[in-house]
Amino acid sequence: MAAKRRSKVYSGIGGQAVIEGIMMRNGEKYAVAVRRPDGKIEIDAQTHRTFMEGSFLLKIPFVRGMFVFIDSLILGTRALNFSADIYDQEEGKESGTSGNGALDGLLNSLVLIIAVALAIGLFIVLPTYLASVFEKSIRNASLVSVIEGAIRMIVFILYMFGIGFIKDMRRVYRYHGAEHKCINCIERGKTLNVDNVMKSSRFHRRCGTSFMYISVFISIIIFFFIRIEYIPLRIFIRLLLIPVVLGISYEILRLAGKSENFFVYVLTAPGIWFQHLTTKEPDRQMVEVAINSVEAVFDWKKYLADNFGYDIDENGEIAGVLPGWGDDYTGEYYDEEYDEVYDDEAGEYYEDEYSGDDSYDD
């Protein structure tokens, strides 16, 4: 009896949208693929070693999250700088880098610190301060904490909506969608080509948007139990708890990528809803850029052979499915244009809005 092909397998790759391109990472390898104005795709493939490489702290659950977050910010900034330089060169503008490695590193660090400080001010300090205004008329500390949590979530939602109105971000969001589609395509056992990627879901559990939402949600729960009357001290304690919030959020997101646990599903579902704001449908050229980025760091053909029973010929090309593996693959793809789901084998359409778990795979 033929073995049934698995419907989903974690690949371990992840990425980030940049200016006119995508960065994909697989372990220590990462690649930034950028579409130049002349239509050519520029690829920068390198090795990235975390600043905490070899540290035992990276192996401790709920502790490693903070360091992984910082490392992601560092790599993300590097990828954004590369894409910005390519874009500026093609537009005839002066490069954003000075050519001095030490100076560029210092400037990047300064930009990163400012960005983190603004985020802390927006999501930590501002809600705490605004909620404190209600303390003069509301004596119930629990109610004030609830108000603070509500303000924090409202600020997050307004932020998500607000950045979507920035013109340049709209194309970044389309590349973000292309990144998710590529990962969903291969994790569902489909060969990596433009047609298959275009049909895949643009939503994904292991996404930075989901991480942001989970972090805000976890902070609301933790801060609810921290009752300190003196406002400056209250803010200071909240700042000290940021590593705790990030650590818990990271473990939840990590679990979401590998588990079908109902509790995890419910907890991460709103993060998928927010991805309606931060991802948009890409065009075929954007998907082509995403595929180039994936192929620079990930052997997807070997992955399909190992996990989905594909046969690889002597030229390294997909030659079919090995004997003993069934062809009854049951993965579903989301057709956003018609808000429907169709089965990729039989082509049968279902008129209900998409509610399957394909949207949660990144």
N, C-alpha and C positions, 0 to 999 in steps of 0.2 A: 504494500500500500504506500502510495506516495506521501511524503511528508508535507504538511501544510506550511506554506511560506509564512514567515512572520510578518506581521502588519507594520511593525515599528521597532527600530533598534537605535539606541542612543549612539551617536557618532563621536561626541566629544568636541566637535568644532563649534566655534562661535564667531561673531563678528560685530562690525559696527559700520554704519554708513558714514561716508566722509563727503567732501565737496566733489561732486561728479564721479563718485566711485564708492568702493567698498573695501574695508579691511577684514580679512579672515584670519583666524588664529587656530592653530592646532598644536597644543603643547607649547614647545619652545619656538615653533615656526610661525611666522606671520607674513602676510603679503598684503600690500595695498595696490589695488588695481584702479586706475583712474582713466576716464575717457577724455582724451584731449580734444580741443575744438576742431582739430583736423580729422577727427574720427578714429585715430589710432588709440590703442589701449596701452598705457604705460603701467608696468608692473614693477614694484619694489618688494622683493622677497628677502627677508632677513631672519636672523635668529634673535629672539628676545629672552633674556634671562632676568627673572624677577630680582628685585633688590633684596629680597629675603631668601634667595636661593639657598637650599640646604638647611634652613632653619627648622627646628622641630615645631615651631609655632604654626607652621603651615599645615601641620598634621593634626592639630587640635581643633575639633569641632567647636563652633561658636567663638573661637579666637581667630582663626584664619580668615574669616570674612572681612575684617577690617583691612588686612594686608592685601588680600586679593582685590579689594575695592581700590586701594591706592595704586596697586600695580596696573589695574585696568585704566585708571585715569592717566597714568604716565604713558602707557602704550597708545591709548586713544588720542592723547595730545600729539604724540609723535606722528601718528597716522594722519591726523588733521593737518599738521604742518606740511607734510609731504604733499598732500593733495592741494593745499593752498598755494604752495610754491609752483606746482605744475600749472595751476590755473593762472597765477599771476604772470608766469613766464609767457604763456600763450597769449595773454591779453596785453603783453608789452609793458606790464607793470614791474616795478622793482621787487625783487624777491623779499619775502618777509624774514629771511634769515640773513645774518650778518656775514656768514662765512667763517666766523670764529666759533669753534665748537663749544668752548667754555662759556662764552657770552650768550650763545643761543640757548645753552642749557639753563643758564641763570634766568634768562627772559622767560623761557618756558615754565620754569618753576614758579616765577613770579605770577604769570598768568594763571597757572593752576591754583596757586594760593588764593588769588583774588576771586576766582570762580567758586572755590570751596567756601570762602568767607561769605560771598553773596548768597550761596545756597543755605548756609547756616542761618544767616540773617533772615532769609525769606521764610524758611520752613521751621525754624526753632525759635529764634528771638521774637519775631513779629507776632506769631500766634500767642506766645506766652504773655507778651506785653499787652496785646489787645484784650485778652481774657482777663487780665488783672484789673482792667477798667470796670468790669462788672462786679468786682468784689465789694465795691462801695455800696451797692444796692442788693447784692445777693450774698447771704451769709452761709449758704450751703456750699461747702468746699467741693463736694462731689459734682454738684451742678456746674460750678465754675470749671472744673476739670473737663466735663463733657463739652462745655462751650469752647474751651481751648482746643479740644480735639476736633470739634466741628469746624472751627476757624482754620485749623491746620489743613484739613481735608479740602475745604473750600479754596484755600490758597493754592493747593496742589492742582485742583481741577482748573482754576483760572489760569494757572501757569501753563498747563497742558493745552488749553484752548488758545491762550495768547500767542505762544511761539508759533502756532500753526498759521498765524496771519503774516508772519515774516516771509516775504516772497522767496528768498533763497532756500528757506527751510522746506518748502513744498517739494523741491526736487530731491533734497536729502531724504525726505520721508518716502519718496518713491524708491530710492536706492535701498532704504531700510526695508521696504517690502520685498525687494529683490533678494536681499540677504536672507530673509526668513524663508522665502519660497525655495531657494536653493537647498537650504538645510532640510526643510520639510520633504523636498523631492527625494533626496538620497536616503533619508531616514525612513521613508516609506517604501524603499526598495525599487525606486524607478531610476532608469539611466539618466545621467545628467545632461540634458540637452534643453534648448530653449523652449520647445513645445511642452515638455513635461514640467519644466519649472514654471512656465506661465500658468499652468493649470493647478499648481499647488497652492496651499493656503499661505497667506501673508501674515498670519498670526502665529505666535510662538510663546510657549511658557517661559523659556529661558531667555528673556529679553530684558534690556535695561529699563524699559518702561515698566515692566512688571516688578522689577527690583525696586524702582522708585516708589511704586504704589505700596508694595509690601513694607518697605522701610517706614513710610508715613503711617501705615496702619499699625505696625508694631510699636512705633513711637507713641501713638495715641494710647495704646493699652498700657505701656510701661509708665508713661508720664502721669497717667490717671492715678497711680498709687503713690506718686511722689508729692507729698503735701508740705510745702515750705512757704511760709508767709512772706518772708523777705524776698522781694522780686529779684534783685541782682543775684542772690544766692540760688534762687530757684532756677534762673537761667544758667548759672554756672554748673549746677548739678546736671541739668539737661545736656549740656555740652559734654560733660564727663561720661554720660550714658550713650553717646553716639556710637562708640565702638561696640557696645552691647547690642544696640539696635541693628547695626550693620551685620554683626555676627549672626544674630538670629535670622535676619532677612536672607542672608546668603545661604544658610543651611536649608531654609524653606525653598528657595529657588532651586538649589541644587537637587533637593528631593523631588521637586516638581518635574524636573527633566527626566527622572527615571521611574517615578512611582505613579500608579493610577489610584492611589488612596483617595477616598471620597473627601476627607477633610482637607487634604492638600489641594484637591480640585476646586473645592468651594473657596478656599482661601486665596487662590491665585486667579480665579475667574475674573474678578474686576480688573486685574492687570491686563487681561486680554481685551476687555472692553475699552480700556484706555488706548490700546494699540489701534483702534479705529481712528484715533487722532494722530498717532505718531507713525503710522505706516500708510502708504497709498499704493495703488496698483502701478507697477513699473511698466515700461514699454520693453520691447524685445532687445533693444540696444543696451538698456540698463541690466537686463538679465544676462546678457552676454558678458558684461563687465563682471558681474557677480560670479559667473561660472569660471572665468579666468582667475579670479582671486581664490576660489575654492581649489582649483586644480594646481595652483602654485604651492599649496601646503598640505593637500589631502589626496591620497590615492583612493578615489571613490570606487574605482573598478574592483580593486582588491577588497574593499569594504563590502561591496555588493556580492562578490564571490564568497566571502567568508560568512556573511550573515543572511543572504537571501538565495543562495544556491546558484548564482550565475556562473556560467562557464566562460573562461577567458582563453582565447586562442593564442597561438604562438607569437602573434604580433601585439599581444596585450589588449586586444579588443574584445568586447562582449560578443559571445558566440551563441548565447541561448541559456537555457536552464539545465543544470546537471541532472542526470537520471536520479530518481529518488526524491526529487523535490516537486511538490505539486505546483500546478499553474493557477490554483484557485486563490490568487492574491486578492485580498478584500479591502485594500486601501481605498479611501474615498478622497476626492478632490473637490475643492470649493470653487464654484463658478460665481465670482462676485457680481458680474454684470447682471445675472439673472437671479442672484440670491438663492441659488439652488445647489444641491449636492448631486453628483453623478458618480456611479461606479465605473472605475477606469477599465474594467474588463468588459462588462456587458453594455455599458453606455446607458444604463437605465436611469432616468431622471426621477428625482423625488421633489415634490413641490414645497416641502416644508423648508423653513429657513434653517441654515446650517447650525447644528447643535452638537456635532460629533467632536471627538477629542483631537482630530487632526490639527485644529487651530492651536493646540497647546504644545505642539512639538517644535522645538527650536534646536 
